[in-house]
Amino acid sequence: MAGPMDSVGRAAKANMLLIVECRHCYHVGRFKANDVAKVVGWNKPLEAIRFRCKQCDRKDTVVKTQFIDQDHPPKGYIWVLQKARG
């Protein structure tokens, strides 16, 4: 058991997805917690992470966590961190 998911780092260590849902248009995005932790920091609380909705361009989102079942990966697109070109 991983314990309460109070930070993005804890979710990353548990190999979880962050499910981000827009409260306005209900668009859903899925992100690997490990990738998000590399950008926002490992100690950032989940409720403090700000995402902008790709559909309606608002920042009113809710972040939830989901375990990744290796035998049955989630359906749908998962956003991954892209390395910057140098």
MMTF fields as JSON, N, C-alpha, C and O atoms, coordinates in Angstrom:
{
  "mmtfVersion": "1.0.0",
  "mmtfProducer": "UNKNOWN",
  "numBonds": 343,
  "numAtoms": 344,
  "numGroups": 86,
  "numChains": 1,
  "numModels": 1,
  "chainsPerModel": [1],
  "groupsPerChain": [86],
  "chainIdList": ["A"],
  "bondAtomList": [4, 2, 8, 6, 12, 10, 16, 14, 20, 18, 24, 22, 28, 26, 32, 30, 36, 34, 40, 38, 44, 42, 48, 46, 52, 50, 56, 54, 60, 58, 64, 62, 68, 66, 72, 70, 76, 74, 80, 78, 84, 82, 88, 86, 92, 90, 96, 94, 100, 98, 104, 102, 108, 106, 112, 110, 116, 114, 120, 118, 124, 122, 128, 126, 132, 130, 136, 134, 140, 138, 144, 142, 148, 146, 152, 150, 156, 154, 160, 158, 164, 162, 168, 166, 172, 170, 176, 174, 180, 178, 184, 182, 188, 186, 192, 190, 196, 194, 200, 198, 204, 202, 208, 206, 212, 210, 216, 214, 220, 218, 224, 222, 228, 226, 232, 230, 236, 234, 240, 238, 244, 242, 248, 246, 252, 250, 256, 254, 260, 258, 264, 262, 268, 266, 272, 270, 276, 274, 280, 278, 284, 282, 288, 286, 292, 290, 296, 294, 300, 298, 304, 302, 308, 306, 312, 310, 316, 314, 320, 318, 324, 322, 328, 326, 332, 330, 336, 334, 340, 338],
  "bondOrderList": [1, 1, 1, 1, 1, 1, 1, 1, 1, 1, 1, 1, 1, 1, 1, 1, 1, 1, 1, 1, 1, 1, 1, 1, 1, 1, 1, 1, 1, 1, 1, 1, 1, 1, 1, 1, 1, 1, 1, 1, 1, 1, 1, 1, 1, 1, 1, 1, 1, 1, 1, 1, 1, 1, 1, 1, 1, 1, 1, 1, 1, 1, 1, 1, 1, 1, 1, 1, 1, 1, 1, 1, 1, 1, 1, 1, 1, 1, 1, 1, 1, 1, 1, 1, 1],
  "groupList": [{"groupName": "MET", "atomNameList": ["N", "CA", "C", "O"], "elementList": ["N", "C", "C", "O"], "formalChargeList": [0, 0, 0, 0], "bondAtomList": [1, 0, 2, 1, 3, 2], "bondOrderList": [1, 1, 2], "singleLetterCode": "M", "chemCompType": "L-PEPTIDE LINKING"}, {"groupName": "ALA", "atomNameList": ["N", "CA", "C", "O"], "elementList": ["N", "C", "C", "O"], "formalChargeList": [0, 0, 0, 0], "bondAtomList": [1, 0, 2, 1, 3, 2], "bondOrderList": [1, 1, 2], "singleLetterCode": "A", "chemCompType": "L-PEPTIDE LINKING"}, {"groupName": "GLY", "atomNameList": ["N", "CA", "C", "O"], "elementList": ["N", "C", "C", "O"], "formalChargeList": [0, 0, 0, 0], "bondAtomList": [1, 0, 2, 1, 3, 2], "bondOrderList": [1, 1, 2], "singleLetterCode": "G", "chemCompType": "PEPTIDE LINKING"}, {"groupName": "PRO", "atomNameList": ["N", "CA", "C", "O"], "elementList": ["N", "C", "C", "O"], "formalChargeList": [0, 0, 0, 0], "bondAtomList": [1, 0, 2, 1, 3, 2], "bondOrderList": [1, 1, 2], "singleLetterCode": "P", "chemCompType": "L-PEPTIDE LINKING"}, {"groupName": "ASP", "atomNameList": ["N", "CA", "C", "O"], "elementList": ["N", "C", "C", "O"], "formalChargeList": [0, 0, 0, 0], "bondAtomList": [1, 0, 2, 1, 3, 2], "bondOrderList": [1, 1, 2], "singleLetterCode": "D", "chemCompType": "L-PEPTIDE LINKING"}, {"groupName": "SER", "atomNameList": ["N", "CA", "C", "O"], "elementList": ["N", "C", "C", "O"], "formalChargeList": [0, 0, 0, 0], "bondAtomList": [1, 0, 2, 1, 3, 2], "bondOrderList": [1, 1, 2], "singleLetterCode": "S", "chemCompType": "L-PEPTIDE LINKING"}, {"groupName": "VAL", "atomNameList": ["N", "CA", "C", "O"], "elementList": ["N", "C", "C", "O"], "formalChargeList": [0, 0, 0, 0], "bondAtomList": [1, 0, 2, 1, 3, 2], "bondOrderList": [1, 1, 2], "singleLetterCode": "V", "chemCompType": "L-PEPTIDE LINKING"}, {"groupName": "ARG", "atomNameList": ["N", "CA", "C", "O"], "elementList": ["N", "C", "C", "O"], "formalChargeList": [0, 0, 0, 0], "bondAtomList": [1, 0, 2, 1, 3, 2], "bondOrderList": [1, 1, 2], "singleLetterCode": "R", "chemCompType": "L-PEPTIDE LINKING"}, {"groupName": "LYS", "atomNameList": ["N", "CA", "C", "O"], "elementList": ["N", "C", "C", "O"], "formalChargeList": [0, 0, 0, 0], "bondAtomList": [1, 0, 2, 1, 3, 2], "bondOrderList": [1, 1, 2], "singleLetterCode": "K", "chemCompType": "L-PEPTIDE LINKING"}, {"groupName": "ASN", "atomNameList": ["N", "CA", "C", "O"], "elementList": ["N", "C", "C", "O"], "formalChargeList": [0, 0, 0, 0], "bondAtomList": [1, 0, 2, 1, 3, 2], "bondOrderList": [1, 1, 2], "singleLetterCode": "N", "chemCompType": "L-PEPTIDE LINKING"}, {"groupName": "LEU", "atomNameList": ["N", "CA", "C", "O"], "elementList": ["N", "C", "C", "O"], "formalChargeList": [0, 0, 0, 0], "bondAtomList": [1, 0, 2, 1, 3, 2], "bondOrderList": [1, 1, 2], "singleLetterCode": "L", "chemCompType": "L-PEPTIDE LINKING"}, {"groupName": "ILE", "atomNameList": ["N", "CA", "C", "O"], "elementList": ["N", "C", "C", "O"], "formalChargeList": [0, 0, 0, 0], "bondAtomList": [1, 0, 2, 1, 3, 2], "bondOrderList": [1, 1, 2], "singleLetterCode": "I", "chemCompType": "L-PEPTIDE LINKING"}, {"groupName": "GLU", "atomNameList": ["N", "CA", "C", "O"], "elementList": ["N", "C", "C", "O"], "formalChargeList": [0, 0, 0, 0], "bondAtomList": [1, 0, 2, 1, 3, 2], "bondOrderList": [1, 1, 2], "singleLetterCode": "E", "chemCompType": "L-PEPTIDE LINKING"}, {"groupName": "CYS", "atomNameList": ["N", "CA", "C", "O"], "elementList": ["N", "C", "C", "O"], "formalChargeList": [0, 0, 0, 0], "bondAtomList": [1, 0, 2, 1, 3, 2], "bondOrderList": [1, 1, 2], "singleLetterCode": "C", "chemCompType": "L-PEPTIDE LINKING"}, {"groupName": "HIS", "atomNameList": ["N", "CA", "C", "O"], "elementList": ["N", "C", "C", "O"], "formalChargeList": [0, 0, 0, 0], "bondAtomList": [1, 0, 2, 1, 3, 2], "bondOrderList": [1, 1, 2], "singleLetterCode": "H", "chemCompType": "L-PEPTIDE LINKING"}, {"groupName": "TYR", "atomNameList": ["N", "CA", "C", "O"], "elementList": ["N", "C", "C", "O"], "formalChargeList": [0, 0, 0, 0], "bondAtomList": [1, 0, 2, 1, 3, 2], "bondOrderList": [1, 1, 2], "singleLetterCode": "Y", "chemCompType": "L-PEPTIDE LINKING"}, {"groupName": "PHE", "atomNameList": ["N", "CA", "C", "O"], "elementList": ["N", "C", "C", "O"], "formalChargeList": [0, 0, 0, 0], "bondAtomList": [1, 0, 2, 1, 3, 2], "bondOrderList": [1, 1, 2], "singleLetterCode": "F", "chemCompType": "L-PEPTIDE LINKING"}, {"groupName": "TRP", "atomNameList": ["N", "CA", "C", "O"], "elementList": ["N", "C", "C", "O"], "formalChargeList": [0, 0, 0, 0], "bondAtomList": [1, 0, 2, 1, 3, 2], "bondOrderList": [1, 1, 2], "singleLetterCode": "W", "chemCompType": "L-PEPTIDE LINKING"}, {"groupName": "GLN", "atomNameList": ["N", "CA", "C", "O"], "elementList": ["N", "C", "C", "O"], "formalChargeList": [0, 0, 0, 0], "bondAtomList": [1, 0, 2, 1, 3, 2], "bondOrderList": [1, 1, 2], "singleLetterCode": "Q", "chemCompType": "L-PEPTIDE LINKING"}, {"groupName": "THR", "atomNameList": ["N", "CA", "C", "O"], "elementList": ["N", "C", "C", "O"], "formalChargeList": [0, 0, 0, 0], "bondAtomList": [1, 0, 2, 1, 3, 2], "bondOrderList": [1, 1, 2], "singleLetterCode": "T", "chemCompType": "L-PEPTIDE LINKING"}],
  "groupTypeList": [0, 1, 2, 3, 0, 4, 5, 6, 2, 7, 1, 1, 8, 1, 9, 0, 10, 10, 11, 6, 12, 13, 7, 14, 13, 15, 14, 6, 2, 7, 16, 8, 1, 9, 4, 6, 1, 8, 6, 6, 2, 17, 9, 8, 3, 10, 12, 1, 11, 7, 16, 7, 13, 8, 18, 13, 4, 7, 8, 4, 19, 6, 6, 8, 19, 18, 16, 11, 4, 18, 4, 14, 3, 3, 8, 2, 15, 11, 17, 6, 10, 18, 8, 1, 7, 2],
  "groupIdList": [1, 2, 3, 4, 5, 6, 7, 8, 9, 10, 11, 12, 13, 14, 15, 16, 17, 18, 19, 20, 21, 22, 23, 24, 25, 26, 27, 28, 29, 30, 31, 32, 33, 34, 35, 36, 37, 38, 39, 40, 41, 42, 43, 44, 45, 46, 47, 48, 49, 50, 51, 52, 53, 54, 55, 56, 57, 58, 59, 60, 61, 62, 63, 64, 65, 66, 67, 68, 69, 70, 71, 72, 73, 74, 75, 76, 77, 78, 79, 80, 81, 82, 83, 84, 85, 86],
  "secStructList": [7, 7, 7, 7, 7, 7, 5, 2, 2, 2, 2, 2, 2, 6, 6, 3, 3, 3, 3, 3, 3, 3, 6, 6, 6, 7, 7, 3, 3, 3, 3, 3, 2, 2, 2, 2, 2, 2, 2, 2, 7, 6, 6, 7, 5, 4, 4, 4, 7, 7, 7, 7, 7, 6, 6, 6, 7, 7, 7, 7, 3, 3, 3, 3, 3, 3, 3, 7, 7, 1, 1, 1, 7, 7, 1, 1, 7, 7, 5, 7, 7, 7, 7, 7, 7, 7],
  "xCoordList": [0.836, 0.0, 0.876, 1.874, 0.523, 1.362, 1.069, 1.89, -0.042, -0.395, -1.105, -1.365, -1.423, -2.154, -1.292, -0.096, -1.909, -1.193, -1.313, -2.193, -0.431, -0.487, 0.481, 0.412, 1.384, 2.325, 2.541, 2.296, 3.002, 3.243, 4.412, 4.44, 5.353, 6.475, 6.044, 6.53, 5.134, 4.623, 3.854, 3.966, 3.078, 2.357, 3.338, 3.106, 4.422, 5.426, 6.119, 6.351, 6.449, 7.107, 6.2, 6.682, 4.891, 3.931, 3.574, 2.699, 4.243, 4.021, 2.561, 1.895, 2.075, 0.671, 0.514, 1.468, -0.716, -1.106, -1.799, -2.435, -1.674, -2.462, -3.573, -3.318, -4.792, -5.966, -6.423, -6.831, -6.357, -6.698, -7.996, -8.08, -9.011, -10.307, -10.65, -10.543, -11.058, -11.499, -12.877, -13.777, -13.035, -14.33, -15.332, -16.519, -14.874, -15.767, -16.321, -17.535, -15.414, -15.857, -15.708, -16.099, -15.15, -14.995, -14.005, -14.025, -13.143, -12.072, -11.11, -10.819, -10.618, -9.734, -8.388, -8.316, -7.323, -5.967, -5.313, -5.62, -4.42, -3.713, -2.218, -1.697, -1.534, -0.106, 0.58, 0.015, 1.769, 2.557, 3.039, 3.616, 2.805, 3.183, 4.683, 5.113, 5.472, 6.926, 7.311, 8.197, 6.655, 6.945, 6.543, 7.268, 5.393, 4.926, 5.865, 6.154, 6.343, 7.254, 8.552, 9.119, 9.021, 10.247, 10.074, 11.048, 8.844, 8.573, 8.224, 8.765, 7.322, 6.817, 7.544, 7.42, 8.295, 8.991, 8.343, 7.133, 9.152, 8.693, 7.818, 6.981, 7.985, 7.24, 5.978, 5.307, 5.643, 4.476, 3.186, 2.987, 2.303, 1.017, 0.17, 0.226, -0.606, -1.43, -2.405, -2.63, -2.989, -3.966, -3.315, -4.013, -1.98, -1.281, -0.801, -0.326, -0.92, -0.485, -1.547, -2.727, -1.125, -2.053, -1.889, -0.807, -2.964, -3.01, -3.959, -4.929, -3.677, -4.574, -5.256, -4.599, -6.581, -7.363, -7.042, -7.038, -6.78, -6.476, -7.714, -7.594, -8.901, -10.139, -10.628, -10.886, -10.755, -11.381, -10.407, -10.806, -9.15, -8.081, -8.244, -7.641, -9.036, -9.213, -8.279, -7.797, -8.031, -7.166, -7.941, -7.351, -9.216, -10.061, -10.114, -11.025, -9.127, -9.023, -8.959, -8.641, -9.262, -9.116, -8.175, -8.277, -7.244, -6.252, -6.557, -6.704, -6.649, -6.864, -5.735, -5.035, -5.559, -4.513, -5.139, -6.261, -4.375, -4.825, -3.608, -2.608, -3.694, -2.617, -2.569, -3.603, -1.371, -1.182, -1.084, -0.125, -2.051, -2.037, -1.202, -1.586, -0.068, 0.853, 0.231, 0.58, -0.685, -1.327, -2.447, -2.747, -3.06, -4.158, -3.945, -4.603, -3.036, -2.783, -4.039, -4.887, -4.169, -5.373, -5.504, -4.514, -6.749, -7.011, -7.017, -7.354, -6.65, -6.596, -5.162, -4.235, -5.003, -3.681, -3.113, -3.821, -1.847, -1.155, -0.073, 0.793, -0.13, 0.873, 2.19, 2.221, 3.272, 4.598, 5.458, 5.228, 6.442, 7.353, 8.241, 8.846, 8.313, 9.184, 10.473, 10.448, 11.588, 12.88, 13.011, 12.642, 13.54, 13.738, 14.882, 15.891, 14.684, 15.751, 16.787, 16.442, 18.024, 19.086, 19.945, 20.874],
  "yCoordList": [-1.185, 0.0, 1.241, 1.294, 2.221, 3.4, 4.506, 5.413, 4.478, 5.553, 6.677, 6.586, 7.743, 8.855, 9.566, 9.777, 9.925, 10.613, 12.12, 12.766, 12.669, 14.083, 14.92, 16.149, 14.263, 15.008, 14.255, 13.052, 14.987, 14.37, 13.38, 12.39, 13.631, 12.71, 11.371, 10.327, 11.394, 10.15, 9.356, 8.131, 10.05, 9.382, 8.805, 7.722, 9.516, 9.034, 7.786, 6.839, 7.776, 6.604, 5.382, 4.251, 5.604, 4.5, 4.149, 3.314, 4.779, 4.518, 4.753, 3.865, 5.961, 6.285, 7.25, 7.889, 7.333, 8.341, 9.476, 9.264, 10.673, 11.802, 11.998, 12.206, 11.93, 12.141, 13.566, 13.902, 14.402, 15.817, 16.066, 15.83, 16.547, 16.811, 18.288, 18.872, 18.885, 20.273, 20.355, 19.59, 21.272, 21.426, 22.185, 22.226, 22.783, 23.548, 22.69, 22.59, 22.068, 21.303, 19.789, 19.024, 19.351, 17.937, 17.177, 15.947, 17.906, 17.259, 16.591, 17.146, 15.405, 14.649, 14.436, 14.085, 14.656, 14.371, 13.404, 13.418, 12.566, 11.592, 11.839, 11.968, 11.902, 12.188, 11.2, 10.833, 10.771, 9.957, 10.872, 11.929, 10.468, 11.281, 11.555, 12.63, 10.606, 10.778, 11.935, 12.723, 12.041, 13.129, 14.484, 15.466, 14.537, 15.79, 16.211, 17.398, 15.252, 15.553, 16.177, 17.042, 15.75, 16.321, 17.791, 18.543, 18.206, 19.584, 20.472, 21.57, 20.007, 20.864, 20.654, 21.484, 19.576, 19.28, 18.113, 17.905, 17.36, 16.132, 16.388, 15.549, 17.518, 17.79, 18.606, 18.971, 18.899, 19.73, 18.979, 17.854, 19.592, 18.95, 18.826, 19.686, 17.762, 17.527, 18.669, 19.042, 19.231, 20.309, 21.631, 22.559, 21.726, 22.956, 22.945, 23.963, 21.812, 21.728, 22.375, 22.038, 23.297, 24.009, 23.505, 23.585, 22.994, 22.569, 23.495, 23.994, 23.719, 24.482, 23.504, 22.686, 23.594, 22.694, 22.944, 24.082, 21.874, 21.965, 22.337, 22.935, 21.984, 22.245, 23.685, 24.373, 24.141, 25.451, 26.499, 27.641, 26.142, 27.057, 27.616, 28.637, 26.971, 27.412, 26.631, 25.554, 27.194, 26.544, 25.927, 25.62, 25.743, 25.192, 23.669, 23.134, 22.976, 21.531, 20.851, 21.477, 19.586, 18.748, 17.603, 17.034, 17.267, 16.227, 15.025, 15.159, 13.851, 12.595, 11.641, 11.86, 10.596, 9.611, 8.273, 7.956, 7.495, 6.169, 5.266, 5.633, 4.079, 3.108, 2.6, 2.47, 2.314, 1.746, 0.24, -0.265, -0.475, -1.928, -2.376, -2.162, -2.994, -3.391, -4.433, -4.494, -5.253, -6.266, -5.693, -6.228, -4.607, -3.971, -2.455, -1.745, -1.95, -0.506, 0.263, -0.254, 1.505, 2.286, 2.582, 2.768, 2.621, 2.969, 4.485, 5.186, 4.977, 6.415, 6.899, 6.179, 8.094, 8.672, 9.149, 9.773, 8.861, 9.35, 10.313, 9.953, 11.538, 12.541, 12.2, 11.838, 12.318, 12.066, 13.304, 14.106, 13.444, 14.572, 14.496, 13.46, 15.59, 15.656, 16.367, 17.38, 15.835, 16.478, 17.697, 17.665, 18.769, 20.005, 19.821, 19.177, 20.409, 20.345, 21.415, 22.559, 21.045, 21.971, 22.363, 23.14],
  "zCoordList": [0.0, 0.0, 0.0, 0.719, -0.782, -0.965, 0.038, 0.181, 0.728, 1.658, 0.935, -0.265, 1.667, 1.049, 0.003, 0.205, -1.095, -2.165, -1.949, -2.517, -1.133, -0.814, -1.641, -1.62, -2.37, -3.209, -4.515, -4.611, -5.508, -6.814, -6.715, -7.445, -5.842, -5.66, -5.1, -5.535, -4.137, -3.559, -4.616, -4.679, -5.442, -6.524, -7.547, -8.086, -7.812, -8.762, -8.229, -8.981, -6.953, -6.364, -6.395, -6.443, -6.367, -6.435, -7.878, -8.111, -8.854, -10.282, -10.662, -11.194, -10.382, -10.62, -11.783, -12.227, -12.259, -13.235, -12.501, -11.469, -13.037, -12.574, -13.588, -14.774, -13.118, -13.963, -13.706, -12.594, -14.73, -14.598, -15.35, -16.555, -14.629, -15.239, -15.119, -14.041, -16.223, -16.244, -15.6, -15.946, -14.676, -14.009, -14.869, -14.543, -15.956, -16.83, -17.971, -18.147, -18.749, -19.925, -19.743, -20.624, -18.616, -18.269, -19.153, -19.194, -19.858, -20.624, -19.644, -18.585, -19.994, -19.106, -19.784, -20.962, -19.017, -19.468, -18.504, -17.312, -18.995, -18.167, -18.301, -19.409, -17.168, -17.136, -16.204, -15.174, -16.541, -15.625, -14.501, -14.76, -13.264, -12.117, -12.108, -11.69, -12.561, -12.609, -13.534, -13.203, -14.684, -15.624, -15.043, -15.196, -14.381, -13.788, -12.655, -12.503, -11.861, -10.755, -11.25, -10.582, -12.404, -12.97, -13.333, -13.344, -13.631, -14.04, -12.851, -12.722, -11.975, -10.89, -9.574, -8.673, -9.436, -8.187, -7.464, -7.556, -6.75, -6.115, -4.896, -4.563, -4.222, -2.987, -3.209, -2.243, -4.445, -4.748, -4.394, -4.851, -3.579, -3.278, -4.542, -5.421, -4.626, -5.811, -6.063, -7.214, -5.002, -5.184, -5.6, -6.007, -5.501, -5.883, -7.336, -7.838, -8.005, -9.404, -10.283, -10.193, -11.127, -12.004, -13.433, -14.015, -13.977, -15.371, -16.12, -15.551, -17.391, -18.251, -19.193, -19.836, -19.27, -20.11, -21.589, -22.057, -22.293, -23.72, -24.538, -25.607, -24.039, -24.767, -24.598, -25.585, -23.35, -23.1, -22.565, -22.338, -22.36, -21.958, -20.534, -20.205, -19.703, -18.314, -17.395, -17.746, -16.209, -15.232, -14.074, -13.038, -14.223, -13.169, -13.322, -13.954, -12.738, -12.892, -11.529, -10.518, -11.526, -10.339, -10.711, -11.797, -9.783, -10.027, -9.137, -7.922, -9.759, -9.04, -9.413, -10.402, -8.636, -8.923, -9.285, -8.888, -10.056, -10.462, -10.572, -11.189, -9.97, -10.11, -11.54, -12.196, -12.017, -13.351, -13.203, -12.62, -13.718, -13.716, -14.905, -16.055, -14.632, -15.702, -16.63, -17.809, -16.115, -16.937, -17.805, -18.872, -17.343, -18.064, -18.06, -17.299, -18.898, -18.907, -19.285, -20.012, -18.794, -19.089, -20.569, -21.275, -21.024, -22.415, -22.525, -21.57, -23.672, -23.875, -23.901, -23.531, -24.333, -24.516, -23.183, -22.392, -22.936, -21.753, -22.215, -23.012, -21.71, -22.065, -21.388, -20.212, -22.138, -21.577, -21.769, -22.675, -20.912, -20.94, -22.18, -22.459, -22.911, -24.088, -23.701, -23.002, -24.155, -23.88, -24.778, -25.952, -24.211, -24.97, -25.958, -25.673, -27.119, -28.13, -27.823, -27.526, -27.895, -27.496, -28.546, -28.326]
}
